[in-house]
Amino acid sequence: MAYYLTAGDRLFGTTVYLRLPEPQDLGFVEDLWQDPSTMADVGGPIRWSKAEFRGWYRRMVEPGRPTDLYCLICLRQTDRPVGEVSFHRLDRPAMSAYLNLKMMGSVRRRGYARDALGAFLPFFFGAVGGQELLDDVLIANEAGRVTLASLGFERDPLRGDVALMRMTRARFERLQLRP
């Protein structure tokens, strides 16, 4: 039982769409997380056993938890996955969660991340009822900080160990009203 989305649901951007992964997509997730060019800006490759990936899938997708939502980012033209976007650790009383976004190193700088967030943010602040979305971006990840800032995320000036980027529901709604 997935929360928030079901297996056939899609969140559409202009060039990409978001969907829940299916068990056969675990190979893509594994490749994505093990690719040095993809993971360089987020702490390095993750190498898990097949059993660890299956456990992760049960926690995040099937059956999942109401504190997490994990989606693949797929190209609309080819249906090929090229990344992931998720929220995790949703604090239910505050409706605050952490964002995760990863794009394959080979497809970066094509606007897919921005397009994916353009589909994801309205869903998080709308259907999910989110009030705040945070992302701990490594200081060295300039592209990640710039992408989030271009969408209206603000950096918390009190954090120096990471670039804590924040989007509130109120700010998101104000930005959406711009012509």
C-alpha positions as CSV (number, residue, x, y, z in Angstrom):
1,M,0.0,0.0,0.0
2,A,1.7,3.2,-1.2
3,Y,0.7,6.4,0.6
4,Y,0.0,9.6,-1.4
5,L,0.4,7.9,-4.9
6,T,-0.6,4.5,-6.3
7,A,1.2,2.5,-8.9
8,G,-0.5,4.0,-11.9
9,D,-0.3,7.7,-10.8
10,R,1.9,10.1,-12.7
11,L,2.9,13.7,-11.8
12,F,3.6,15.5,-15.1
13,G,6.2,18.1,-15.9
14,T,6.9,19.4,-19.4
15,T,9.7,17.0,-20.3
16,V,9.5,14.5,-17.4
17,Y,7.0,12.7,-15.2
18,L,7.2,11.2,-11.7
19,R,6.0,7.8,-10.8
20,L,6.5,5.2,-8.1
21,P,9.1,2.6,-8.9
22,E,8.2,-1.0,-9.5
23,P,10.3,-3.9,-8.3
24,Q,11.9,-4.2,-11.7
25,D,13.2,-0.6,-11.3
26,L,15.5,-1.5,-8.5
27,G,18.3,-2.1,-11.0
28,F,18.0,1.5,-12.1
29,V,18.0,2.8,-8.5
30,E,21.1,0.7,-7.8
31,D,22.9,2.0,-10.9
32,L,21.9,5.6,-10.0
33,W,23.2,5.3,-6.5
34,Q,26.4,3.5,-7.5
35,D,27.3,5.9,-10.3
36,P,30.3,8.1,-9.2
37,S,29.3,11.1,-11.5
38,T,25.7,11.0,-10.1
39,M,26.6,10.7,-6.5
40,A,29.7,13.0,-6.3
41,D,27.7,16.0,-5.2
42,V,25.7,14.1,-2.6
43,G,28.4,12.2,-0.6
44,G,29.6,9.5,-3.0
45,P,28.3,6.2,-4.3
46,I,26.1,4.0,-2.2
47,R,26.8,0.3,-2.5
48,W,24.2,-2.0,-1.0
49,S,23.4,-5.7,-1.2
50,K,20.3,-6.9,-3.1
51,A,18.7,-7.6,0.3
52,E,19.4,-4.0,1.5
53,F,17.8,-2.7,-1.7
54,R,14.7,-4.9,-1.2
55,G,14.4,-3.7,2.4
56,W,14.7,-0.1,1.3
57,Y,11.9,-0.7,-1.3
58,R,9.6,-2.1,1.4
59,R,10.2,0.9,3.6
60,M,10.0,3.6,0.9
61,V,7.5,2.1,-1.7
62,E,5.7,-1.1,-1.0
63,P,4.1,-0.9,1.5
64,G,5.9,2.4,2.2
65,R,5.4,4.7,5.2
66,P,3.3,7.9,5.6
67,T,6.6,9.8,6.3
68,D,8.1,9.1,2.9
69,L,7.4,9.3,-0.8
70,Y,9.9,8.2,-3.4
71,C,9.4,8.7,-7.2
72,L,11.5,8.0,-10.2
73,I,11.9,10.9,-12.7
74,C,11.2,9.6,-16.2
75,L,11.5,11.2,-19.6
76,R,8.1,11.7,-21.1
77,Q,9.4,11.0,-24.6
78,T,11.0,7.6,-23.9
79,D,9.6,6.6,-20.4
80,R,13.3,6.1,-19.4
81,P,14.1,6.9,-15.7
82,V,16.8,9.5,-15.4
83,G,16.7,10.4,-11.7
84,E,14.7,10.4,-8.4
85,V,12.9,12.8,-6.2
86,S,11.4,12.1,-2.8
87,F,10.5,13.5,0.5
88,H,11.4,11.7,3.7
89,R,11.2,12.0,7.5
90,L,7.9,13.9,7.3
91,D,7.2,15.4,10.7
92,R,3.4,14.9,10.8
93,P,2.6,17.6,13.4
94,A,4.7,20.3,11.6
95,M,4.2,18.8,8.1
96,S,7.8,19.4,7.4
97,A,10.0,17.0,5.4
98,Y,13.4,16.6,3.7
99,L,13.8,16.7,0.0
100,N,15.9,14.3,-2.0
101,L,16.7,14.9,-5.7
102,K,19.2,13.1,-7.8
103,M,19.7,13.2,-11.6
104,M,22.0,10.8,-13.5
105,G,25.3,12.5,-14.1
106,S,24.9,11.9,-17.9
107,V,21.6,13.9,-18.2
108,R,22.4,16.9,-16.0
109,R,22.0,20.5,-17.1
110,R,19.1,19.8,-19.4
111,G,16.4,21.2,-17.1
112,Y,15.0,17.9,-16.0
113,A,15.6,18.5,-12.2
114,R,13.8,21.9,-12.4
115,D,11.0,20.3,-14.4
116,A,10.7,17.4,-11.9
117,L,10.5,19.8,-8.9
118,G,7.9,21.8,-10.9
119,A,5.7,18.7,-10.7
120,F,6.8,17.6,-7.2
121,L,6.4,20.8,-5.2
122,P,2.7,21.5,-6.0
123,F,2.0,17.9,-5.0
124,F,3.9,18.2,-1.7
125,F,2.4,21.5,-0.8
126,G,-1.1,20.6,-2.2
127,A,-2.2,17.0,-1.9
128,V,0.3,16.0,0.8
129,G,-0.5,19.2,2.8
130,G,3.2,20.0,3.4
131,Q,4.2,23.2,5.2
132,E,7.9,23.1,4.8
133,L,10.4,21.3,2.6
134,L,14.1,21.3,3.5
135,D,17.3,20.0,1.8
136,D,20.7,19.7,3.3
137,V,22.8,20.4,0.3
138,L,26.6,19.9,0.6
139,I,28.5,23.2,0.5
140,A,30.4,22.0,-2.5
141,N,27.2,21.2,-4.5
142,E,26.9,24.6,-6.2
143,A,24.6,23.3,-8.9
144,G,22.2,21.9,-6.4
145,R,22.1,25.1,-4.4
146,V,21.6,27.2,-7.6
147,T,18.8,24.9,-8.9
148,L,16.9,25.1,-5.6
149,A,17.5,28.9,-5.2
150,S,16.2,29.4,-8.7
151,L,12.9,27.8,-7.7
152,G,12.6,30.0,-4.6
153,F,14.3,27.9,-1.9
154,E,16.0,30.1,0.6
155,R,19.3,29.2,2.4
156,D,19.3,29.2,6.2
157,P,22.1,31.6,7.1
158,L,22.5,30.0,10.5
159,R,23.8,26.7,9.1
160,G,27.5,26.6,8.1
161,D,28.1,22.9,7.9
162,V,25.7,22.4,5.0
163,A,23.6,24.7,2.8
164,L,20.2,24.1,4.4
165,M,17.7,25.1,1.7
166,R,14.1,25.8,2.7
167,M,10.8,26.3,1.0
168,T,7.7,27.0,3.0
169,R,4.1,26.5,1.8
170,A,3.5,30.3,2.2
171,R,6.5,31.2,0.1
172,F,5.6,28.5,-2.5
173,E,2.1,29.9,-2.8
174,R,3.4,33.5,-3.2
175,L,5.8,32.4,-5.9
176,Q,3.1,30.5,-7.8
177,L,1.0,33.7,-8.0
178,R,3.6,35.6,-10.0
179,P,2.8,36.2,-13.7
